[in-house]
């Protein structure tokens, strides 16, 4: 997965850190990182997008195959 650097506003960063703290406190064996939480949020957004496209009769693929010309 490619690396992306994102700067969050201080209030969103504080909420993300609080969520990470709660997750790690409630699940002793889980060592969630900020990047894990962001990755999970992006993946959930993509899956929601795929589902909505499917419900509307379209097809959405992250890596569509190229059509062969000929």
Gaussian input, Z-matrix of N, CA and C with variables (Angstrom, degrees):
# hf/3-21g

backbone

0 1
 N
 C     1     B1
 C     2     B2     1     A1
 N     3     B3     2     A2     1     D1
 C     4     B4     3     A3     2     D2
 C     5     B5     4     A4     3     D3
 N     6     B6     5     A5     4     D4
 C     7     B7     6     A6     5     D5
 C     8     B8     7     A7     6     D6
 N     9     B9     8     A8     7     D7
 C    10    B10     9     A9     8     D8
 C    11    B11    10    A10     9     D9
 N    12    B12    11    A11    10    D10
 C    13    B13    12    A12    11    D11
 C    14    B14    13    A13    12    D12
 N    15    B15    14    A14    13    D13
 C    16    B16    15    A15    14    D14
 C    17    B17    16    A16    15    D15
 N    18    B18    17    A17    16    D16
 C    19    B19    18    A18    17    D17
 C    20    B20    19    A19    18    D18
 N    21    B21    20    A20    19    D19
 C    22    B22    21    A21    20    D20
 C    23    B23    22    A22    21    D21
 N    24    B24    23    A23    22    D22
 C    25    B25    24    A24    23    D23
 C    26    B26    25    A25    24    D24
 N    27    B27    26    A26    25    D25
 C    28    B28    27    A27    26    D26
 C    29    B29    28    A28    27    D27
 N    30    B30    29    A29    28    D28
 C    31    B31    30    A30    29    D29
 C    32    B32    31    A31    30    D30
 N    33    B33    32    A32    31    D31
 C    34    B34    33    A33    32    D32
 C    35    B35    34    A34    33    D33
 N    36    B36    35    A35    34    D34
 C    37    B37    36    A36    35    D35
 C    38    B38    37    A37    36    D36
 N    39    B39    38    A38    37    D37
 C    40    B40    39    A39    38    D38
 C    41    B41    40    A40    39    D39
 N    42    B42    41    A41    40    D40
 C    43    B43    42    A42    41    D41
 C    44    B44    43    A43    42    D42
 N    45    B45    44    A44    43    D43
 C    46    B46    45    A45    44    D44
 C    47    B47    46    A46    45    D45
 N    48    B48    47    A47    46    D46
 C    49    B49    48    A48    47    D47
 C    50    B50    49    A49    48    D48
 N    51    B51    50    A50    49    D49
 C    52    B52    51    A51    50    D50
 C    53    B53    52    A52    51    D51
 N    54    B54    53    A53    52    D52
 C    55    B55    54    A54    53    D53
 C    56    B56    55    A55    54    D54
 N    57    B57    56    A56    55    D55
 C    58    B58    57    A57    56    D56
 C    59    B59    58    A58    57    D57
 N    60    B60    59    A59    58    D58
 C    61    B61    60    A60    59    D59
 C    62    B62    61    A61    60    D60
 N    63    B63    62    A62    61    D61
 C    64    B64    63    A63    62    D62
 C    65    B65    64    A64    63    D63
 N    66    B66    65    A65    64    D64
 C    67    B67    66    A66    65    D65
 C    68    B68    67    A67    66    D66
 N    69    B69    68    A68    67    D67
 C    70    B70    69    A69    68    D68
 C    71    B71    70    A70    69    D69
 N    72    B72    71    A71    70    D70
 C    73    B73    72    A72    71    D71
 C    74    B74    73    A73    72    D72
 N    75    B75    74    A74    73    D73
 C    76    B76    75    A75    74    D74
 C    77    B77    76    A76    75    D75
 N    78    B78    77    A77    76    D76
 C    79    B79    78    A78    77    D77
 C    80    B80    79    A79    78    D78
 N    81    B81    80    A80    79    D79
 C    82    B82    81    A81    80    D80
 C    83    B83    82    A82    81    D81
 N    84    B84    83    A83    82    D82
 C    85    B85    84    A84    83    D83
 C    86    B86    85    A85    84    D84
 N    87    B87    86    A86    85    D85
 C    88    B88    87    A87    86    D86
 C    89    B89    88    A88    87    D87
 N    90    B90    89    A89    88    D88
 C    91    B91    90    A90    89    D89
 C    92    B92    91    A91    90    D90
 N    93    B93    92    A92    91    D91
 C    94    B94    93    A93    92    D92
 C    95    B95    94    A94    93    D93
 N    96    B96    95    A95    94    D94
 C    97    B97    96    A96    95    D95
 C    98    B98    97    A97    96    D96
 N    99    B99    98    A98    97    D97
 C   100   B100    99    A99    98    D98
 C   101   B101   100   A100    99    D99
 N   102   B102   101   A101   100   D100
 C   103   B103   102   A102   101   D101
 C   104   B104   103   A103   102   D102
 N   105   B105   104   A104   103   D103
 C   106   B106   105   A105   104   D104
 C   107   B107   106   A106   105   D105
 N   108   B108   107   A107   106   D106
 C   109   B109   108   A108   107   D107
 C   110   B110   109   A109   108   D108
 N   111   B111   110   A110   109   D109
 C   112   B112   111   A111   110   D110
 C   113   B113   112   A112   111   D111
 N   114   B114   113   A113   112   D112
 C   115   B115   114   A114   113   D113
 C   116   B116   115   A115   114   D114
 N   117   B117   116   A116   115   D115
 C   118   B118   117   A117   116   D116
 C   119   B119   118   A118   117   D117
 N   120   B120   119   A119   118   D118
 C   121   B121   120   A120   119   D119
 C   122   B122   121   A121   120   D120
 N   123   B123   122   A122   121   D121
 C   124   B124   123   A123   122   D122
 C   125   B125   124   A124   123   D123
 N   126   B126   125   A125   124   D124
 C   127   B127   126   A126   125   D125
 C   128   B128   127   A127   126   D126
 N   129   B129   128   A128   127   D127
 C   130   B130   129   A129   128   D128
 C   131   B131   130   A130   129   D129
 N   132   B132   131   A131   130   D130
 C   133   B133   132   A132   131   D131
 C   134   B134   133   A133   132   D132
 N   135   B135   134   A134   133   D133
 C   136   B136   135   A135   134   D134
 C   137   B137   136   A136   135   D135
 N   138   B138   137   A137   136   D136
 C   139   B139   138   A138   137   D137
 C   140   B140   139   A139   138   D138
 N   141   B141   140   A140   139   D139
 C   142   B142   141   A141   140   D140
 C   143   B143   142   A142   141   D141
 N   144   B144   143   A143   142   D142
 C   145   B145   144   A144   143   D143
 C   146   B146   145   A145   144   D144
 N   147   B147   146   A146   145   D145
 C   148   B148   147   A147   146   D146
 C   149   B149   148   A148   147   D147
 N   150   B150   149   A149   148   D148
 C   151   B151   150   A150   149   D149
 C   152   B152   151   A151   150   D150
 N   153   B153   152   A152   151   D151
 C   154   B154   153   A153   152   D152
 C   155   B155   154   A154   153   D153
 N   156   B156   155   A155   154   D154
 C   157   B157   156   A156   155   D155
 C   158   B158   157   A157   156   D156
 N   159   B159   158   A158   157   D157
 C   160   B160   159   A159   158   D158
 C   161   B161   160   A160   159   D159
 N   162   B162   161   A161   160   D160
 C   163   B163   162   A162   161   D161
 C   164   B164   163   A163   162   D162
 N   165   B165   164   A164   163   D163
 C   166   B166   165   A165   164   D164
 C   167   B167   166   A166   165   D165
 N   168   B168   167   A167   166   D166
 C   169   B169   168   A168   167   D167
 C   170   B170   169   A169   168   D168
 N   171   B171   170   A170   169   D169
 C   172   B172   171   A171   170   D170
 C   173   B173   172   A172   171   D171
 N   174   B174   173   A173   172   D172
 C   175   B175   174   A174   173   D173
 C   176   B176   175   A175   174   D174
 N   177   B177   176   A176   175   D175
 C   178   B178   177   A177   176   D176
 C   179   B179   178   A178   177   D177
 N   180   B180   179   A179   178   D178
 C   181   B181   180   A180   179   D179
 C   182   B182   181   A181   180   D180
 N   183   B183   182   A182   181   D181
 C   184   B184   183   A183   182   D182
 C   185   B185   184   A184   183   D183
 N   186   B186   185   A185   184   D184
 C   187   B187   186   A186   185   D185
 C   188   B188   187   A187   186   D186
 N   189   B189   188   A188   187   D187
 C   190   B190   189   A189   188   D188
 C   191   B191   190   A190   189   D189
 N   192   B192   191   A191   190   D190
 C   193   B193   192   A192   191   D191
 C   194   B194   193   A193   192   D192
 N   195   B195   194   A194   193   D193
 C   196   B196   195   A195   194   D194
 C   197   B197   196   A196   195   D195
 N   198   B198   197   A197   196   D196
 C   199   B199   198   A198   197   D197
 C   200   B200   199   A199   198   D198
 N   201   B201   200   A200   199   D199
 C   202   B202   201   A201   200   D200
 C   203   B203   202   A202   201   D201
 N   204   B204   203   A203   202   D202
 C   205   B205   204   A204   203   D203
 C   206   B206   205   A205   204   D204
 N   207   B207   206   A206   205   D205
 C   208   B208   207   A207   206   D206
 C   209   B209   208   A208   207   D207

   B1=1.4517
   B2=1.5324
   B3=1.3257
   B4=1.4645
   B5=1.5279
   B6=1.3035
   B7=1.4656
   B8=1.5167
   B9=1.3102
   B10=1.4573
   B11=1.5236
   B12=1.3040
   B13=1.4592
   B14=1.5226
   B15=1.3217
   B16=1.4607
   B17=1.5221
   B18=1.2919
   B19=1.4670
   B20=1.5296
   B21=1.3217
   B22=1.4594
   B23=1.5218
   B24=1.3369
   B25=1.4667
   B26=1.5326
   B27=1.3217
   B28=1.4738
   B29=1.5324
   B30=1.3356
   B31=1.4753
   B32=1.5282
   B33=1.3290
   B34=1.4649
   B35=1.5225
   B36=1.3101
   B37=1.4609
   B38=1.5284
   B39=1.3247
   B40=1.4673
   B41=1.5292
   B42=1.3354
   B43=1.4666
   B44=1.5245
   B45=1.3209
   B46=1.4572
   B47=1.5286
   B48=1.3166
   B49=1.4689
   B50=1.5304
   B51=1.3351
   B52=1.4684
   B53=1.5269
   B54=1.3293
   B55=1.4643
   B56=1.5220
   B57=1.3209
   B58=1.4653
   B59=1.5278
   B60=1.3277
   B61=1.4665
   B62=1.5267
   B63=1.3381
   B64=1.4689
   B65=1.5266
   B66=1.3283
   B67=1.4639
   B68=1.5207
   B69=1.3164
   B70=1.4599
   B71=1.5224
   B72=1.3379
   B73=1.4623
   B74=1.5301
   B75=1.3403
   B76=1.4609
   B77=1.5261
   B78=1.3192
   B79=1.4648
   B80=1.5268
   B81=1.3185
   B82=1.4685
   B83=1.5254
   B84=1.3308
   B85=1.4605
   B86=1.5233
   B87=1.3165
   B88=1.4635
   B89=1.5208
   B90=1.2872
   B91=1.4659
   B92=1.5255
   B93=1.3189
   B94=1.4626
   B95=1.5215
   B96=1.3234
   B97=1.4607
   B98=1.5213
   B99=1.3091
   B100=1.4592
   B101=1.5199
   B102=1.3220
   B103=1.4677
   B104=1.5272
   B105=1.3471
   B106=1.4655
   B107=1.5237
   B108=1.3297
   B109=1.4623
   B110=1.5255
   B111=1.3232
   B112=1.4669
   B113=1.5222
   B114=1.3308
   B115=1.4653
   B116=1.5284
   B117=1.3360
   B118=1.4636
   B119=1.5236
   B120=1.3298
   B121=1.4675
   B122=1.5234
   B123=1.3236
   B124=1.4680
   B125=1.5215
   B126=1.3366
   B127=1.4610
   B128=1.5252
   B129=1.3362
   B130=1.4637
   B131=1.5262
   B132=1.3285
   B133=1.4619
   B134=1.5260
   B135=1.3295
   B136=1.4662
   B137=1.5200
   B138=1.3332
   B139=1.4716
   B140=1.5291
   B141=1.3249
   B142=1.4605
   B143=1.5258
   B144=1.3103
   B145=1.4565
   B146=1.5278
   B147=1.3378
   B148=1.4608
   B149=1.5258
   B150=1.3304
   B151=1.4558
   B152=1.5233
   B153=1.3342
   B154=1.4627
   B155=1.5210
   B156=1.3300
   B157=1.4663
   B158=1.5239
   B159=1.3316
   B160=1.4589
   B161=1.5304
   B162=1.3452
   B163=1.4675
   B164=1.5217
   B165=1.3226
   B166=1.4585
   B167=1.5235
   B168=1.3192
   B169=1.4523
   B170=1.5113
   B171=1.2967
   B172=1.4594
   B173=1.5114
   B174=1.2832
   B175=1.4583
   B176=1.5147
   B177=1.2897
   B178=1.4544
   B179=1.5127
   B180=1.3049
   B181=1.4575
   B182=1.5168
   B183=1.3243
   B184=1.4561
   B185=1.5236
   B186=1.3104
   B187=1.4583
   B188=1.5296
   B189=1.3239
   B190=1.4637
   B191=1.5235
   B192=1.3319
   B193=1.4611
   B194=1.5234
   B195=1.3100
   B196=1.4575
   B197=1.5192
   B198=1.3072
   B199=1.4586
   B200=1.5175
   B201=1.3100
   B202=1.4606
   B203=1.5166
   B204=1.3060
   B205=1.4582
   B206=1.5163
   B207=1.2969
   B208=1.4536
   B209=1.4302
   A1=107.98
   A2=117.03
   A3=119.14
   A4=111.42
   A5=115.15
   A6=120.65
   A7=109.46
   A8=115.14
   A9=121.99
   A10=107.41
   A11=116.72
   A12=120.66
   A13=108.75
   A14=115.56
   A15=121.41
   A16=108.28
   A17=116.60
   A18=121.01
   A19=107.85
   A20=115.01
   A21=120.53
   A22=109.71
   A23=116.25
   A24=118.95
   A25=109.52
   A26=117.42
   A27=120.84
   A28=114.04
   A29=117.60
   A30=118.73
   A31=111.44
   A32=117.86
   A33=120.18
   A34=110.91
   A35=116.79
   A36=120.72
   A37=110.36
   A38=117.10
   A39=121.07
   A40=110.66
   A41=117.49
   A42=120.86
   A43=110.86
   A44=116.87
   A45=121.51
   A46=111.02
   A47=116.94
   A48=121.00
   A49=110.80
   A50=117.54
   A51=120.97
   A52=110.49
   A53=116.89
   A54=120.98
   A55=110.21
   A56=116.63
   A57=121.26
   A58=110.73
   A59=116.80
   A60=121.34
   A61=110.63
   A62=117.10
   A63=121.22
   A64=111.29
   A65=116.85
   A66=120.25
   A67=111.25
   A68=116.38
   A69=120.06
   A70=112.01
   A71=117.90
   A72=121.14
   A73=110.23
   A74=116.66
   A75=120.59
   A76=112.79
   A77=117.30
   A78=122.10
   A79=108.03
   A80=115.89
   A81=120.56
   A82=112.93
   A83=117.56
   A84=119.84
   A85=112.58
   A86=117.01
   A87=121.33
   A88=109.42
   A89=116.19
   A90=121.38
   A91=107.96
   A92=116.35
   A93=121.49
   A94=109.99
   A95=115.09
   A96=120.38
   A97=108.53
   A98=115.69
   A99=120.07
   A100=110.39
   A101=116.82
   A102=119.27
   A103=111.28
   A104=117.95
   A105=120.52
   A106=110.69
   A107=116.46
   A108=120.52
   A109=111.30
   A110=116.57
   A111=120.20
   A112=109.90
   A113=117.12
   A114=120.90
   A115=110.80
   A116=117.17
   A117=120.96
   A118=111.08
   A119=116.90
   A120=120.33
   A121=111.03
   A122=117.20
   A123=120.44
   A124=110.41
   A125=117.50
   A126=120.71
   A127=111.13
   A128=117.57
   A129=120.82
   A130=110.58
   A131=116.97
   A132=121.24
   A133=110.58
   A134=117.54
   A135=121.17
   A136=110.41
   A137=117.92
   A138=120.50
   A139=111.26
   A140=116.94
   A141=120.38
   A142=109.66
   A143=117.14
   A144=122.78
   A145=110.13
   A146=117.20
   A147=121.33
   A148=110.15
   A149=117.11
   A150=120.80
   A151=111.09
   A152=117.12
   A153=120.03
   A154=111.23
   A155=117.23
   A156=120.61
   A157=109.77
   A158=116.89
   A159=120.90
   A160=110.55
   A161=117.41
   A162=121.31
   A163=111.78
   A164=116.82
   A165=120.46
   A166=111.78
   A167=116.55
   A168=120.36
   A169=114.79
   A170=117.00
   A171=119.86
   A172=110.55
   A173=115.02
   A174=118.77
   A175=107.71
   A176=115.07
   A177=120.96
   A178=108.13
   A179=116.66
   A180=120.76
   A181=108.16
   A182=115.47
   A183=118.87
   A184=111.44
   A185=116.67
   A186=121.36
   A187=109.19
   A188=118.02
   A189=119.24
   A190=110.70
   A191=115.26
   A192=119.91
   A193=109.22
   A194=115.19
   A195=119.45
   A196=109.86
   A197=115.30
   A198=120.06
   A199=108.74
   A200=114.81
   A201=118.94
   A202=108.98
   A203=115.11
   A204=119.59
   A205=108.39
   A206=115.32
   A207=114.57
   A208=112.40
   D1=131.79
   D2=-179.01
   D3=-66.85
   D4=151.58
   D5=178.95
   D6=-86.96
   D7=136.78
   D8=178.32
   D9=-132.08
   D10=133.93
   D11=177.68
   D12=-104.70
   D13=125.98
   D14=-178.34
   D15=-127.93
   D16=135.75
   D17=175.73
   D18=-105.43
   D19=119.09
   D20=-179.79
   D21=-94.48
   D22=149.70
   D23=172.73
   D24=-61.10
   D25=152.17
   D26=-175.92
   D27=-54.50
   D28=-38.56
   D29=-178.33
   D30=-68.72
   D31=-37.70
   D32=177.69
   D33=-71.01
   D34=-37.40
   D35=177.52
   D36=-64.03
   D37=-39.36
   D38=178.08
   D39=-64.60
   D40=-41.13
   D41=177.87
   D42=-64.71
   D43=-40.63
   D44=178.97
   D45=-64.87
   D46=-41.89
   D47=177.72
   D48=-65.52
   D49=-38.15
   D50=177.96
   D51=-65.55
   D52=-40.76
   D53=177.72
   D54=-63.27
   D55=-44.66
   D56=178.76
   D57=-60.86
   D58=-41.79
   D59=179.57
   D60=-62.98
   D61=-43.17
   D62=179.40
   D63=-65.80
   D64=-43.02
   D65=179.10
   D66=-61.08
   D67=-46.60
   D68=-178.62
   D69=-69.50
   D70=-29.38
   D71=178.00
   D72=-73.22
   D73=-41.51
   D74=-176.56
   D75=-77.24
   D76=-26.70
   D77=-179.21
   D78=-121.89
   D79=94.66
   D80=-173.03
   D81=-60.78
   D82=-31.23
   D83=-177.26
   D84=-87.02
   D85=-8.29
   D86=-178.69
   D87=-90.89
   D88=130.50
   D89=175.97
   D90=-117.69
   D91=74.22
   D92=-178.06
   D93=-73.33
   D94=139.37
   D95=174.96
   D96=-111.22
   D97=167.06
   D98=178.47
   D99=-60.39
   D100=-40.98
   D101=-179.56
   D102=-66.08
   D103=-32.96
   D104=175.82
   D105=-61.88
   D106=-43.43
   D107=-178.98
   D108=-66.37
   D109=-42.04
   D110=179.50
   D111=-65.97
   D112=-43.23
   D113=179.06
   D114=-60.94
   D115=-42.68
   D116=179.16
   D117=-63.44
   D118=-39.56
   D119=178.95
   D120=-65.65
   D121=-41.34
   D122=179.30
   D123=-66.65
   D124=-42.60
   D125=178.76
   D126=-63.13
   D127=-39.88
   D128=177.87
   D129=-64.07
   D130=-39.72
   D131=178.19
   D132=-63.56
   D133=-42.89
   D134=179.23
   D135=-64.62
   D136=-43.04
   D137=179.56
   D138=-63.92
   D139=-37.75
   D140=176.87
   D141=-64.22
   D142=-41.70
   D143=178.63
   D144=-62.76
   D145=-43.52
   D146=177.66
   D147=-60.89
   D148=-44.72
   D149=-178.52
   D150=-63.38
   D151=-44.63
   D152=-180.00
   D153=-63.65
   D154=-39.90
   D155=177.82
   D156=-63.45
   D157=-41.42
   D158=179.40
   D159=-64.67
   D160=-42.90
   D161=-179.67
   D162=-63.64
   D163=-30.11
   D164=-179.16
   D165=-88.42
   D166=6.91
   D167=175.16
   D168=88.95
   D169=2.26
   D170=179.04
   D171=-94.67
   D172=-177.89
   D173=174.12
   D174=-132.17
   D175=133.92
   D176=-179.15
   D177=-124.16
   D178=125.40
   D179=177.62
   D180=-128.87
   D181=138.65
   D182=178.19
   D183=-66.09
   D184=-42.11
   D185=-179.03
   D186=-123.65
   D187=79.13
   D188=-178.27
   D189=-66.02
   D190=145.39
   D191=178.25
   D192=-78.74
   D193=143.86
   D194=178.69
   D195=-73.26
   D196=142.99
   D197=176.36
   D198=-82.49
   D199=136.94
   D200=178.00
   D201=-81.52
   D202=129.70
   D203=178.03
   D204=-88.99
   D205=136.42
   D206=178.02
   D207=165.94

